[in-house]
């Protein structure tokens, strides 16, 4: 582990925990997931292991990113691969906004998922 990796990992885990707390406070049923480094090797490589950093939202794979190691497209691609593995129709990555508060974090999802969500919301309103 290179110098600085521990604090970066800690920052990522703190951000993920903050996102879980925020979603729970908003009434979204989520589950805390072990940090990838906390899985046994057999669990980490298991094809049966659910993907994503935050679980418990049916039909969604949700990843979090505390620092811009990846481009937005790379983060989106990773979330989509995880969603495909889990058979989830939606994937999103929550990116920590540098210098911003947790509530200012950005959610990235593709336009087809966004349009589905808008359509479902409009259908719900029309009822």
C-alpha angles and dihedrals in degrees: 000000000000122000110277095025092102094056091044090051090047091050090051093050091048090051092048090049090049091051091051090049091049093049092046091050088051091055097255112141105231136160128218113240126208115256109262089245091057096063121097110248090251090054094045094056096038114122088211094060112106114243129226134064095256123039139180100075105110113236096011137102109197123191128183130211121192096184134026099256090137131040116252089255092053091050091049092048091051092050091049092051089051091048092049090050091052095040090240116153094214136050131182137174120210110210123199110236108232109249091001133115121257091257088059093059117126126238116210121199132148122266094251091058090045092051091048090052092048092048092049091048092049091048090051092050092050093056 
